[in-house]
Amino acid sequence: MVREVCSDVLLGLAVAIVLGASFGVLLMRDAYQKLHFVTPAALVAPVLVALAVLVQMGLQENTGETCLALFFMAIAGPYLSHATMRAIRVREKGDWRPGAGRRAAASGAAPASGAAPASGAAPASGAGAAPAPGEGRER
Amino acid sequence: MVFGFTAAAIAMLACTIPAGIVIARGDLGSAVVGYEFITSVMVMVLALLAQAFQRPSLFELPVLLAILMFGGGLVFVRAMERWL
């Protein structure tokens, strides 16, 4: 009885966290802000679910596999968040590094080495300033 | 069948609806974020359903999805960065 109550409380907390995170993903303005609400659903709620399974079943194979899934999610989550944020920034600015847009604009206005800039005669600022994806970036 | 785990799985499935709205109506970056959110929730839903129906063999599925979430997410992100 106590085990069931404890696991139900843990599951309720997990559902509450996922519910809040889902509305955060829905209501935030841009993708950077939305991405912050993936972490509670990808890391905190799985911990609570694994704890609920542990409380319900004890140390068994099911608990081990749930913890293994939790382990993989904990490993993958930060890498995925970082890669997503980097990709969104590259799409918006043309480069993920701070100030890269200004450097590209400066080199596009007056190329010092004689080499043509990758974006050609494209305007240097504004919404159309970002080069096409996969173009004009250093890796 | 364990009722608490089933109810939690259904509730979490309902929580994917806002992320589905983001995927359908948002820009490309927001859609990728919604996809990652839904994948994370689905790992938990699979674990909850396996526990709810008391099928130990079904616990392989959340482990597999957690591994594939990493590779698939990186593929989506790199495709968005380079080509989309």
Backbone of each chain as ProteinMPNN parsed JSONL, in Angstrom:
{"seq_chain_A": "MVREVCSDVLLGLAVAIVLGASFGVLLMRDAYQKLHFVTPAALVAPVLVALAVLVQMGLQENTGETCLALFFMAIAGPYLSHATMRAIRVREKGDWRPGAGRRAAASGAAPASGAAPASGAAPASGAGAAPAPGEGRER", "coords_chain_A": {"N_chain_A": [[0.832, -1.211, 0.0], [1.847, 1.274, 0.91], [3.955, 1.444, -0.844], [2.599, 1.688, -3.287], [1.312, 4.138, -2.962], [3.517, 5.834, -2.734], [4.747, 5.45, -5.248], [2.71, 6.394, -6.882], [2.631, 9.081, -6.137], [5.152, 9.907, -7.016], [4.841, 9.463, -9.755], [2.793, 11.27, -10.284], [4.125, 13.669, -9.814], [5.991, 13.526, -11.888], [4.288, 13.645, -14.127], [3.209, 16.188, -13.743], [5.474, 17.768, -14.093], [6.093, 17.211, -16.769], [3.795, 18.189, -17.959], [3.92, 20.959, -17.352], [6.298, 21.535, -18.705], [5.524, 21.012, -21.313], [3.66, 23.012, -21.821], [5.362, 25.133, -21.548], [7.015, 24.746, -23.792], [5.108, 25.232, -25.7], [4.317, 27.913, -25.262], [6.47, 29.683, -25.134], [8.526, 32.236, -26.749], [10.611, 32.031, -28.84], [12.777, 29.555, -30.432], [15.045, 29.199, -28.859], [14.204, 29.805, -26.277], [12.181, 27.927, -26.002], [13.66, 25.601, -25.989], [14.752, 25.417, -23.471], [12.787, 24.239, -21.981], [12.721, 21.628, -22.619], [14.535, 20.186, -21.175], [13.568, 19.654, -18.43], [11.622, 17.71, -19.046], [13.186, 15.811, -20.24], [15.048, 15.013, -18.431], [14.49, 15.411, -15.604], [11.867, 14.408, -15.167], [12.149, 11.689, -16.182], [13.85, 10.694, -14.157], [12.127, 10.693, -11.975], [10.215, 8.87, -12.889], [11.77, 6.562, -13.085], [12.383, 6.265, -10.384], [9.817, 5.754, -9.442], [9.278, 3.279, -10.641], [11.266, 1.842, -9.381], [10.448, 1.979, -6.71], [8.054, 0.614, -6.901], [8.727, -1.938, -7.918], [11.114, -2.745, -6.774], [14.572, -3.822, -6.671], [14.981, -5.002, -9.601], [14.995, -6.57, -12.888], [13.467, -4.946, -14.547], [13.651, -2.43, -13.345], [16.36, -1.979, -13.682], [16.571, -1.766, -16.469], [14.988, 0.461, -16.935], [16.512, 2.365, -15.615], [18.716, 2.247, -17.253], [17.735, 3.307, -19.655], [17.214, 5.859, -18.676], [19.836, 6.627, -18.142], [20.935, 6.784, -20.745], [19.35, 8.837, -21.754], [20.12, 10.92, -20.085], [22.739, 11.231, -20.873], [22.428, 11.918, -23.579], [20.836, 14.214, -23.641], [22.082, 16.858, -22.931], [23.974, 17.064, -25.038], [22.309, 17.032, -27.287], [20.769, 19.325, -26.844], [22.714, 21.323, -26.969], [23.645, 20.955, -29.606], [21.327, 21.512, -31.022], [20.819, 24.182, -30.377], [23.09, 25.341, -31.449], [22.741, 24.75, -34.165], [20.437, 26.218, -34.738], [21.367, 28.79, -34.332], [23.355, 28.937, -36.293], [21.757, 28.788, -38.546], [20.456, 31.223, -38.297], [22.427, 33.271, -38.076], [24.548, 32.555, -39.68], [26.946, 31.766, -38.667], [28.129, 30.203, -35.683], [29.592, 31.474, -33.775], [30.112, 34.223, -31.47], [29.812, 37.503, -32.755], [30.474, 36.802, -35.295], [28.776, 37.409, -37.376], [29.125, 40.136, -37.638], [31.809, 40.218, -38.411], [31.662, 38.881, -40.845], [30.06, 40.667, -42.232], [31.741, 42.871, -42.338], [33.888, 41.878, -43.864], [32.509, 41.386, -46.169], [31.853, 43.934, -47.013], [34.29, 45.257, -47.519], [36.514, 43.509, -48.895], [39.626, 42.492, -47.874], [41.679, 40.79, -48.705], [41.334, 40.331, -51.322], [39.895, 38.18, -52.075], [36.717, 37.003, -53.024], [33.808, 37.456, -51.05], [31.816, 34.861, -49.509], [29.104, 35.229, -49.666], [28.747, 36.931, -51.718], [27.324, 39.72, -53.33], [25.404, 40.169, -51.461], [23.164, 41.829, -49.177], [24.473, 43.299, -46.163], [23.317, 43.374, -43.663], [20.379, 42.848, -41.627], [17.384, 40.854, -42.257], [17.902, 39.375, -44.515], [20.58, 38.909, -44.49], [21.847, 36.614, -43.651], [23.846, 33.975, -44.777], [23.234, 31.33, -47.159], [22.279, 28.127, -45.844], [24.987, 26.062, -44.969], [26.888, 27.475, -46.304], [29.672, 29.596, -46.502], [30.813, 29.27, -43.91], [33.003, 28.644, -41.198], [34.463, 25.711, -39.838]], "CA_chain_A": [[0.0, 0.0, 0.0], [2.73, 2.443, 0.987], [4.693, 1.488, -2.116], [1.728, 2.212, -4.353], [1.108, 5.573, -2.746], [4.769, 6.541, -3.068], [4.957, 5.452, -6.708], [1.715, 7.286, -7.489], [3.062, 10.466, -5.913], [6.268, 10.173, -7.935], [4.306, 9.562, -11.121], [2.076, 12.541, -10.392], [5.127, 14.73, -9.977], [6.544, 13.438, -13.251], [3.29, 14.154, -15.073], [3.12, 17.641, -13.567], [6.655, 18.374, -14.718], [5.95, 17.114, -18.23], [2.718, 19.106, -18.365], [4.465, 22.317, -17.341], [7.283, 21.688, -19.775], [4.848, 21.056, -22.613], [3.114, 24.358, -22.02], [6.506, 26.012, -21.795], [7.387, 24.605, -25.202], [4.067, 25.84, -26.535], [4.057, 29.333, -25.061], [7.638, 30.553, -25.242], [8.555, 32.989, -27.996], [11.44, 31.498, -29.921], [13.267, 28.196, -30.21], [16.002, 29.207, -27.757], [13.457, 29.73, -25.014], [11.474, 26.647, -25.949], [14.606, 24.515, -25.731], [14.972, 25.289, -22.032], [11.726, 23.454, -21.352], [12.881, 20.218, -22.958], [15.368, 19.541, -20.155], [12.805, 19.003, -17.353], [10.963, 16.505, -19.538], [14.165, 14.82, -20.683], [15.971, 14.614, -17.371], [13.908, 15.354, -14.257], [10.733, 13.481, -15.157], [12.591, 10.288, -16.216], [14.356, 10.288, -12.838], [10.964, 10.392, -11.134], [9.616, 7.632, -13.381], [12.64, 5.454, -12.662], [12.178, 6.082, -8.945], [8.51, 5.121, -9.244], [9.437, 1.858, -10.973], [12.092, 1.25, -8.319], [9.611, 1.828, -5.514], [7.016, -0.393, -7.155], [9.236, -3.283, -8.226], [12.356, -3.092, -6.098], [15.726, -3.985, -7.556], [14.739, -6.094, -10.546], [15.46, -6.302, -14.25], [12.72, -3.804, -15.081], [14.246, -1.213, -12.795], [17.658, -1.791, -14.316], [16.42, -1.274, -17.844], [14.509, 1.848, -16.868], [17.67, 3.21, -15.274], [19.581, 2.309, -18.435], [17.137, 4.323, -20.541], [17.474, 7.157, -18.042], [21.258, 6.936, -18.344], [21.137, 7.233, -22.128], [18.728, 10.162, -21.912], [20.943, 11.913, -19.392], [23.916, 11.485, -21.709], [22.086, 12.515, -24.866], [20.127, 15.482, -23.522], [22.901, 18.064, -23.087], [24.554, 17.134, -26.382], [21.262, 17.402, -28.241], [20.407, 20.73, -26.634], [23.791, 22.161, -27.499], [23.67, 20.873, -31.075], [20.148, 22.197, -31.552], [20.997, 25.63, -30.259], [24.124, 25.726, -32.416], [22.179, 24.712, -35.514], [19.507, 27.341, -34.914], [22.163, 30.013, -34.467], [23.99, 28.918, -37.61], [20.726, 29.143, -39.531], [20.076, 32.635, -38.207], [23.543, 34.213, -38.198], [25.567, 32.103, -40.608], [28.049, 31.199, -37.891], [27.656, 30.061, -34.306], [30.427, 32.219, -32.831], [29.684, 35.612, -31.257], [30.497, 38.486, -33.573], [30.802, 36.306, -36.628], [27.975, 38.134, -38.348], [29.749, 41.447, -37.886], [33.024, 39.995, -39.187], [31.278, 38.551, -42.224], [29.583, 41.892, -42.868], [32.899, 43.715, -42.625], [34.635, 41.326, -44.984], [31.687, 41.522, -47.371], [31.859, 45.322, -47.448], [35.601, 45.594, -48.058], [37.391, 42.348, -48.801], [40.996, 42.968, -47.834], [42.632, 39.903, -49.345], [41.016, 40.204, -52.726], [39.002, 37.04, -52.305], [35.321, 37.385, -52.965], [33.109, 36.836, -49.928], [30.994, 33.726, -49.927], [27.727, 35.624, -49.954], [28.737, 37.804, -52.873], [26.866, 41.084, -53.128], [24.218, 40.146, -50.615], [23.188, 42.883, -48.171], [25.274, 42.873, -45.016], [22.584, 43.331, -42.412], [18.957, 42.62, -41.792], [16.95, 39.463, -42.281], [18.45, 38.661, -45.653], [22.029, 38.913, -44.451], [22.402, 35.306, -43.347], [24.102, 33.206, -45.991], [22.47, 30.092, -47.27], [22.811, 27.092, -44.975], [26.097, 25.312, -45.54], [27.698, 28.347, -47.135], [30.374, 30.689, -45.858], [31.048, 29.033, -42.498], [34.193, 27.895, -40.833], [34.115, 24.638, -38.911]], "C_chain_A": [[0.866, 1.261, 0.0], [3.529, 2.589, -0.309], [3.841, 2.09, -3.227], [1.506, 3.71, -4.203], [2.36, 6.349, -3.143], [4.986, 6.577, -4.582], [3.943, 6.348, -7.401], [2.093, 8.754, -7.306], [4.205, 10.825, -6.863], [5.769, 10.31, -9.375], [3.529, 10.863, -11.317], [3.025, 13.715, -10.553], [5.706, 14.721, -11.389], [5.559, 13.989, -14.28], [3.166, 15.67, -14.963], [4.297, 18.345, -14.238], [6.534, 18.345, -16.243], [4.865, 18.07, -18.727], [3.218, 20.554, -18.399], [5.459, 22.544, -18.458], [6.603, 21.77, -21.139], [4.23, 22.427, -22.864], [4.229, 25.386, -22.185], [6.963, 25.96, -23.236], [6.366, 25.3, -26.097], [4.084, 27.363, -26.45], [5.285, 30.228, -25.218], [7.784, 31.12, -26.648], [9.339, 32.309, -29.099], [12.022, 30.146, -29.507], [14.278, 28.133, -29.071], [15.282, 29.068, -26.415], [12.704, 28.415, -24.893], [12.408, 25.523, -25.535], [14.878, 24.341, -24.235], [13.941, 24.385, -21.369], [11.775, 21.99, -21.774], [13.617, 19.492, -21.835], [14.562, 18.955, -18.99], [12.13, 17.712, -17.806], [11.961, 15.422, -19.921], [15.047, 14.324, -19.552], [15.287, 14.446, -16.022], [12.765, 14.338, -14.199], [11.165, 12.014, -15.316], [13.181, 9.801, -14.898], [13.197, 9.9, -11.934], [10.281, 9.095, -11.576], [10.461, 6.429, -12.958], [12.509, 5.201, -11.162], [10.84, 5.4, -8.662], [8.577, 3.628, -9.558], [10.245, 1.155, -9.885], [11.271, 1.015, -7.058], [8.604, 0.705, -5.708], [7.6, -1.798, -7.227], [10.426, -3.693, -7.375], [13.486, -3.24, -7.101], [15.523, -5.216, -8.434], [15.223, -5.675, -11.923], [14.755, -5.078, -14.841], [13.323, -2.481, -14.613], [15.589, -0.927, -13.458], [17.531, -1.242, -15.72], [15.863, 0.149, -17.873], [15.659, 2.793, -16.534], [18.637, 3.312, -16.453], [19.047, 3.329, -19.448], [17.362, 5.726, -19.981], [18.92, 7.586, -18.248], [21.502, 7.46, -19.76], [20.508, 8.615, -22.359], [19.554, 11.25, -21.244], [22.207, 12.238, -20.175], [23.544, 12.301, -22.943], [21.526, 13.922, -24.732], [21.002, 16.717, -23.691], [23.519, 18.195, -24.474], [23.502, 17.594, -27.403], [20.874, 18.871, -28.09], [21.465, 21.651, -27.229], [23.789, 22.152, -29.026], [22.474, 21.601, -31.685], [20.324, 23.702, -31.508], [22.044, 26.137, -31.265], [23.549, 25.757, -33.825], [21.225, 25.875, -35.751], [20.288, 28.64, -35.102], [22.858, 30.075, -35.822], [22.98, 29.283, -38.691], [20.421, 30.634, -39.505], [21.223, 33.572, -38.579], [24.562, 33.818, -39.255], [26.766, 31.498, -39.928], [27.61, 31.173, -36.434], [28.446, 30.938, -33.338], [29.925, 33.647, -32.666], [30.491, 36.562, -32.128], [30.816, 38.022, -34.964], [30.004, 37.025, -37.702], [28.573, 39.483, -38.684], [31.011, 41.285, -38.715], [32.689, 39.689, -40.646], [30.798, 39.788, -42.959], [30.745, 42.785, -43.243], [33.69, 43.171, -43.813], [33.831, 41.399, -46.277], [31.704, 42.936, -47.907], [33.179, 45.697, -48.101], [36.515, 44.392, -47.93], [38.846, 42.762, -48.929], [41.928, 42.092, -48.647], [42.345, 39.727, -50.829], [40.09, 39.045, -53.033], [37.561, 37.5, -52.162], [34.667, 36.727, -51.758], [32.146, 35.78, -50.439], [29.594, 34.151, -50.312], [27.645, 36.625, -51.093], [28.263, 39.205, -52.537], [25.603, 41.145, -52.288], [24.299, 41.276, -49.615], [23.805, 42.38, -46.877], [24.488, 42.817, -43.73], [21.111, 43.101, -42.712], [18.641, 41.145, -41.942], [17.564, 38.695, -43.433], [19.949, 38.522, -45.615], [22.612, 37.536, -44.231], [22.65, 34.552, -44.64], [23.272, 31.946, -46.0], [23.084, 29.04, -46.372], [23.893, 26.299, -45.68], [27.041, 26.157, -46.338], [28.389, 29.386, -46.263], [30.587, 30.497, -44.367], [32.391, 28.355, -42.325], [33.782, 26.839, -39.832], [35.257, 24.359, -37.961]], "O_chain_A": [[0.656, 2.182, -0.789], [3.75, 3.694, -0.803], [4.32, 2.908, -4.012], [1.51, 4.455, -5.183], [2.278, 7.386, -3.802], [5.363, 7.611, -5.134], [4.267, 6.996, -8.397], [1.899, 9.57, -8.208], [4.224, 11.912, -7.441], [6.229, 11.177, -10.117], [3.595, 11.481, -12.379], [2.768, 14.639, -11.326], [5.888, 15.771, -12.005], [5.951, 14.712, -15.196], [3.033, 16.359, -15.975], [4.131, 19.388, -14.871], [6.836, 19.329, -16.919], [5.003, 18.681, -19.786], [2.966, 21.282, -19.36], [5.473, 23.603, -19.086], [7.05, 22.508, -22.017], [4.27, 22.941, -23.982], [4.061, 26.388, -22.878], [7.263, 26.989, -23.84], [6.718, 25.881, -27.123], [3.886, 28.037, -27.461], [5.136, 31.434, -25.418], [7.247, 30.575, -27.613], [8.802, 32.039, -30.173], [11.795, 29.662, -28.398], [14.363, 27.115, -28.384], [15.703, 28.31, -25.541], [12.6, 27.852, -23.803], [12.008, 24.603, -24.821], [15.198, 23.24, -23.786], [14.202, 23.824, -20.304], [10.95, 21.193, -21.327], [13.353, 18.318, -21.573], [14.853, 17.83, -18.584], [12.068, 16.739, -17.055], [11.619, 14.24, -19.926], [15.729, 13.311, -19.704], [15.487, 13.429, -15.358], [12.708, 13.509, -13.29], [10.597, 11.154, -14.643], [13.035, 8.629, -14.551], [13.267, 8.904, -11.213], [9.822, 8.315, -10.741], [9.929, 5.406, -12.527], [12.522, 4.052, -10.721], [10.736, 4.573, -7.757], [8.007, 2.809, -8.836], [9.948, 0.02, -9.512], [11.39, -0.029, -6.416], [8.334, -0.064, -4.785], [7.038, -2.739, -6.667], [10.718, -4.884, -7.266], [13.359, -2.825, -8.253], [15.86, -6.333, -8.042], [15.778, -4.592, -12.109], [15.368, -4.276, -15.545], [13.481, -1.541, -15.393], [15.914, 0.222, -13.759], [18.289, -0.359, -16.121], [16.229, 0.946, -18.737], [15.766, 3.883, -17.097], [19.297, 4.335, -16.635], [19.808, 4.109, -20.02], [17.663, 6.661, -20.723], [19.2, 8.759, -18.497], [22.193, 8.461, -19.947], [21.067, 9.45, -23.07], [19.677, 12.359, -21.763], [22.691, 13.369, -20.151], [24.241, 13.246, -23.311], [21.723, 14.747, -25.625], [20.689, 17.562, -24.53], [23.587, 19.292, -25.028], [23.774, 18.432, -28.263], [20.676, 19.575, -29.08], [21.148, 22.631, -27.904], [23.913, 23.198, -29.663], [22.593, 22.23, -32.736], [20.021, 24.408, -32.469], [21.899, 27.212, -31.847], [23.831, 26.676, -34.594], [21.205, 26.454, -36.837], [19.924, 29.482, -35.922], [22.942, 31.141, -36.431], [23.305, 29.999, -39.637], [20.159, 31.243, -40.543], [21.026, 34.547, -39.305], [25.359, 34.652, -39.687], [27.536, 30.778, -40.565], [26.82, 32.01, -35.999], [28.022, 31.131, -32.198], [29.375, 34.224, -33.604], [31.711, 36.438, -32.227], [31.381, 38.783, -35.749], [30.495, 37.23, -38.812], [28.547, 39.928, -39.831], [31.28, 42.087, -39.61], [33.351, 40.177, -41.562], [31.074, 39.962, -44.146], [30.757, 43.386, -44.317], [34.115, 43.94, -44.676], [34.407, 41.467, -47.363], [31.585, 43.141, -49.115], [33.192, 46.381, -49.125], [37.23, 44.273, -46.935], [39.26, 43.311, -49.95], [42.886, 42.6, -49.229], [43.082, 39.018, -51.513], [39.56, 38.946, -54.139], [37.235, 38.293, -51.28], [34.94, 35.562, -51.467], [31.721, 35.783, -51.594], [28.961, 33.534, -51.167], [26.558, 37.117, -51.399], [28.736, 39.813, -51.577], [24.822, 42.088, -52.406], [25.402, 41.663, -49.227], [23.686, 41.206, -46.53], [24.978, 42.238, -42.76], [20.661, 43.149, -43.857], [19.512, 40.291, -41.777], [17.733, 37.479, -43.34], [20.551, 38.068, -46.588], [23.766, 37.298, -44.588], [21.776, 34.49, -45.504], [22.688, 31.549, -44.991], [24.295, 29.052, -46.155], [23.742, 25.91, -46.838], [27.928, 25.619, -47.001], [27.764, 29.986, -45.388], [30.546, 31.474, -43.619], [32.849, 27.601, -43.183], [32.847, 27.047, -39.058], [35.148, 23.483, -37.104]]}, "seq_chain_B": "MVFGFTAAAIAMLACTIPAGIVIARGDLGSAVVGYEFITSVMVMVLALLAQAFQRPSLFELPVLLAILMFGGGLVFVRAMERWL", "coords_chain_B": {"N_chain_B": [[-2.682, -5.229, -14.454], [-1.284, -2.104, -13.751], [-2.749, 0.581, -12.367], [-1.94, 3.247, -11.816], [0.399, 3.639, -13.312], [-0.569, 3.316, -15.893], [-2.375, 5.454, -16.061], [-0.591, 7.57, -15.779], [0.907, 7.241, -18.107], [-1.032, 7.77, -20.068], [-1.63, 10.417, -19.425], [0.826, 11.611, -19.948], [0.99, 11.158, -22.661], [-1.063, 12.844, -23.482], [0.166, 15.208, -22.875], [1.848, 15.61, -24.981], [0.499, 16.923, -26.911], [0.575, 19.864, -26.968], [3.255, 20.17, -27.857], [3.021, 18.969, -30.326], [1.406, 20.829, -31.584], [3.224, 22.913, -31.74], [5.069, 21.78, -33.508], [3.492, 21.615, -35.777], [2.792, 24.256, -36.337], [4.879, 26.0, -35.79], [8.111, 27.612, -36.491], [11.042, 26.249, -38.19], [13.166, 25.69, -36.354], [11.782, 25.695, -33.892], [10.126, 23.54, -34.381], [11.923, 21.397, -34.423], [12.708, 21.461, -31.77], [10.263, 20.796, -30.579], [10.015, 18.213, -31.571], [12.16, 16.937, -30.245], [11.259, 17.165, -27.637], [8.911, 15.589, -27.696], [10.012, 13.085, -28.286], [11.507, 12.603, -25.97], [9.457, 12.428, -24.096], [8.147, 10.204, -25.069], [9.898, 8.121, -24.538], [9.559, 7.861, -21.789], [6.844, 7.201, -21.758], [6.807, 4.695, -22.986], [8.262, 3.203, -21.101], [6.547, 3.448, -18.922], [4.224, 2.168, -19.867], [5.188, -0.415, -20.247], [5.693, -1.127, -17.621], [3.132, -0.86, -16.636], [1.649, -2.862, -17.895], [2.99, -5.008, -17.02], [5.039, -6.323, -18.472], [8.051, -7.518, -18.878], [9.642, -7.787, -21.157], [8.997, -5.666, -22.763], [10.434, -3.576, -21.788], [12.682, -3.235, -23.236], [12.149, -1.474, -25.253], [11.991, 1.361, -24.425], [14.706, 1.694, -23.817], [15.931, 1.292, -26.291], [14.739, 3.379, -27.751], [15.72, 5.565, -26.36], [18.407, 5.427, -27.031], [18.248, 5.718, -29.807], [17.135, 8.205, -29.918], [19.212, 9.953, -29.477], [20.967, 9.598, -31.735], [19.134, 10.032, -33.87], [18.163, 12.592, -33.279], [20.502, 14.117, -33.53], [20.973, 13.762, -36.253], [18.734, 15.075, -37.376], [19.248, 17.66, -36.46], [21.707, 18.316, -37.63], [20.994, 18.138, -40.311], [19.174, 20.226, -40.412], [20.886, 22.333, -39.908], [22.619, 22.315, -42.087], [21.291, 21.889, -44.587], [18.527, 22.515, -44.64]], "CA_chain_B": [[-2.388, -3.883, -14.95], [-1.105, -1.145, -12.671], [-3.547, 1.71, -12.827], [-1.201, 4.507, -11.733], [1.326, 3.759, -14.437], [-1.366, 3.532, -17.106], [-2.881, 6.829, -16.052], [0.534, 8.472, -16.043], [1.251, 7.141, -19.534], [-2.044, 8.489, -20.844], [-1.462, 11.85, -19.176], [2.009, 12.094, -20.671], [0.634, 11.217, -24.091], [-1.823, 14.079, -23.695], [1.091, 16.35, -22.787], [2.569, 15.828, -26.242], [-0.328, 17.706, -27.851], [1.14, 21.203, -27.219], [4.454, 20.081, -28.699], [2.547, 18.711, -31.682], [0.965, 22.116, -32.14], [4.445, 23.656, -32.091], [5.63, 21.174, -34.724], [2.637, 21.901, -36.932], [2.597, 25.673, -36.632], [6.05, 26.818, -35.524], [9.163, 27.614, -37.5], [11.786, 24.987, -38.262], [13.867, 25.469, -35.093], [10.802, 25.319, -32.877], [9.636, 22.196, -34.694], [12.923, 20.437, -33.967], [12.598, 21.432, -30.31], [9.072, 20.011, -30.273], [10.331, 16.807, -31.849], [12.987, 16.417, -29.152], [10.404, 17.053, -26.459], [8.024, 14.43, -27.845], [10.817, 11.871, -28.178], [11.829, 12.391, -24.555], [8.249, 11.982, -23.401], [7.798, 8.861, -25.525], [10.722, 7.157, -23.794], [8.887, 7.624, -20.509], [5.557, 6.533, -21.985], [7.065, 3.277, -23.228], [8.62, 2.575, -19.823], [5.344, 3.388, -18.075], [3.309, 1.141, -20.373], [5.782, -1.726, -19.949], [5.457, -1.397, -16.204], [1.692, -0.958, -16.383], [1.149, -4.159, -18.346], [3.818, -6.05, -16.397], [5.739, -7.084, -19.509], [9.482, -7.151, -18.806], [10.281, -7.71, -22.476], [8.735, -4.349, -23.359], [11.368, -2.572, -21.287], [13.73, -2.987, -24.234], [11.77, -0.391, -26.17], [12.496, 2.686, -24.02], [16.171, 1.755, -23.925], [16.249, 1.496, -27.703], [14.336, 4.723, -28.18], [16.643, 6.539, -25.762], [19.634, 5.43, -27.844], [17.954, 6.267, -31.131], [16.836, 9.627, -29.772], [20.47, 10.688, -29.614], [21.391, 9.598, -33.135], [18.134, 10.679, -34.724], [18.15, 14.034, -33.01], [21.675, 14.749, -34.14], [20.767, 13.778, -37.709], [17.8, 16.162, -37.674], [19.864, 18.955, -36.188], [22.719, 18.584, -38.65], [20.295, 18.413, -41.574], [18.623, 21.579, -40.332], [21.984, 23.304, -39.962], [23.322, 22.341, -43.369], [20.536, 21.827, -45.838], [17.131, 22.974, -44.621]], "C_chain_B": [[-2.313, -2.917, -13.772], [-1.743, 0.172, -13.102], [-2.751, 3.013, -12.838], [-0.269, 4.716, -12.914], [0.571, 3.981, -15.754], [-1.877, 4.967, -17.181], [-1.767, 7.828, -16.337], [0.94, 8.431, -17.511], [0.253, 7.915, -20.387], [-1.892, 9.999, -20.66], [-0.248, 12.395, -19.923], [1.762, 12.124, -22.174], [-0.165, 12.48, -24.39], [-0.916, 15.297, -23.655], [1.88, 16.565, -24.075], [1.762, 16.67, -27.232], [0.211, 19.129, -28.056], [2.399, 21.177, -28.08], [4.079, 19.754, -30.144], [2.05, 19.971, -32.363], [2.172, 22.945, -32.57], [5.047, 23.105, -33.375], [4.803, 21.581, -35.943], [2.661, 23.376, -37.318], [3.845, 26.521, -36.479], [7.038, 26.831, -36.676], [10.005, 26.349, -37.353], [12.52, 24.692, -36.952], [12.926, 25.043, -33.98], [10.271, 23.916, -33.122], [10.627, 21.13, -34.248], [12.889, 20.33, -32.44], [11.374, 20.615, -29.89], [9.288, 18.524, -30.511], [11.162, 16.198, -30.723], [12.16, 16.239, -27.879], [9.531, 15.796, -26.551], [8.808, 13.128, -27.728], [11.153, 11.564, -26.725], [10.615, 11.872, -23.794], [7.907, 10.543, -23.798], [8.646, 7.79, -24.852], [10.049, 6.823, -22.463], [7.58, 6.879, -20.696], [5.766, 5.041, -22.212], [7.438, 2.552, -21.936], [7.394, 2.43, -18.924], [4.384, 2.303, -18.552], [3.869, -0.257, -20.114], [5.557, -2.099, -18.488], [3.96, -1.601, -15.933], [1.153, -2.328, -16.782], [2.006, -5.311, -17.85], [4.473, -6.952, -17.453], [7.216, -6.696, -19.481], [10.144, -7.03, -20.175], [10.067, -6.342, -23.125], [9.667, -3.269, -22.831], [12.558, -2.367, -22.223], [13.423, -1.737, -25.052], [12.213, 0.997, -25.693], [14.002, 2.804, -24.084], [16.573, 2.019, -25.377], [15.895, 2.91, -28.162], [15.248, 5.788, -27.59], [17.952, 6.595, -26.542], [19.374, 6.096, -29.198], [17.62, 7.749, -31.079], [18.104, 10.458, -29.981], [20.891, 10.766, -31.08], [20.416, 10.328, -34.043], [18.066, 12.178, -34.521], [19.33, 14.745, -33.632], [21.546, 14.8, -35.659], [19.835, 14.917, -38.11], [18.491, 17.518, -37.541], [20.901, 19.299, -37.255], [22.069, 18.866, -40.01], [19.714, 19.815, -41.565], [19.728, 22.62, -40.491], [22.552, 23.424, -41.364], [22.417, 22.569, -44.56], [19.169, 22.476, -45.787], [17.047, 24.489, -44.522]], "O_chain_B": [[-3.184, -2.919, -12.901], [-1.322, 0.792, -14.078], [-2.876, 3.801, -13.775], [-0.156, 5.82, -13.448], [1.018, 4.737, -16.616], [-1.818, 5.608, -18.23], [-1.971, 8.813, -17.048], [1.278, 9.461, -18.095], [0.638, 8.627, -21.314], [-2.011, 10.765, -21.616], [-0.286, 13.501, -20.463], [2.261, 13.004, -22.877], [0.031, 13.113, -25.427], [-1.184, 16.301, -24.316], [2.518, 17.605, -24.238], [2.281, 17.082, -28.27], [0.302, 19.578, -29.199], [2.594, 22.046, -28.93], [4.741, 20.208, -31.078], [2.246, 20.163, -33.563], [2.157, 23.592, -33.617], [5.488, 23.868, -34.234], [5.351, 21.857, -37.01], [2.561, 23.709, -38.499], [3.888, 27.645, -36.978], [6.845, 26.166, -37.694], [9.727, 25.493, -36.513], [12.499, 23.553, -36.484], [13.237, 24.132, -33.213], [9.995, 23.181, -32.173], [10.225, 20.078, -33.752], [13.025, 19.239, -31.886], [11.448, 19.828, -28.947], [8.807, 17.684, -29.751], [10.901, 15.074, -30.294], [12.346, 15.274, -27.138], [9.431, 15.033, -25.589], [8.32, 12.166, -27.134], [11.093, 10.412, -26.296], [10.733, 10.984, -22.949], [7.437, 9.759, -22.973], [8.173, 6.677, -24.619], [9.976, 5.662, -22.062], [7.237, 6.018, -19.887], [5.007, 4.217, -21.701], [6.992, 1.43, -21.696], [7.225, 1.415, -18.249], [3.794, 1.595, -17.736], [3.117, -1.18, -19.799], [5.267, -3.251, -18.168], [3.581, -2.422, -15.097], [0.302, -2.89, -16.093], [1.775, -6.463, -18.218], [4.459, -8.177, -17.338], [7.587, -5.647, -20.009], [11.094, -6.265, -20.343], [10.876, -5.914, -23.948], [9.691, -2.16, -23.365], [13.349, -1.442, -22.035], [14.333, -1.031, -25.489], [12.768, 1.753, -26.49], [14.532, 3.877, -24.37], [17.435, 2.852, -25.657], [16.666, 3.552, -28.875], [15.524, 6.799, -28.235], [18.542, 7.663, -26.702], [20.161, 6.917, -29.669], [17.795, 8.468, -32.063], [18.066, 11.53, -30.586], [21.14, 11.85, -31.607], [20.815, 11.14, -34.878], [17.927, 12.941, -35.477], [19.192, 15.834, -34.19], [21.964, 15.774, -36.284], [20.109, 15.641, -39.067], [18.341, 18.398, -38.388], [20.965, 20.435, -37.726], [22.533, 19.721, -40.765], [19.75, 20.516, -42.576], [19.532, 23.657, -41.125], [22.929, 24.516, -41.788], [22.741, 23.357, -45.447], [18.689, 22.953, -46.815], [15.949, 25.046, -44.495]]}, "name": "protein", "num_of_chains": 2, "seq": "MVREVCSDVLLGLAVAIVLGASFGVLLMRDAYQKLHFVTPAALVAPVLVALAVLVQMGLQENTGETCLALFFMAIAGPYLSHATMRAIRVREKGDWRPGAGRRAAASGAAPASGAAPASGAAPASGAGAAPAPGEGRERMVFGFTAAAIAMLACTIPAGIVIARGDLGSAVVGYEFITSVMVMVLALLAQAFQRPSLFELPVLLAILMFGGGLVFVRAMERWL"}
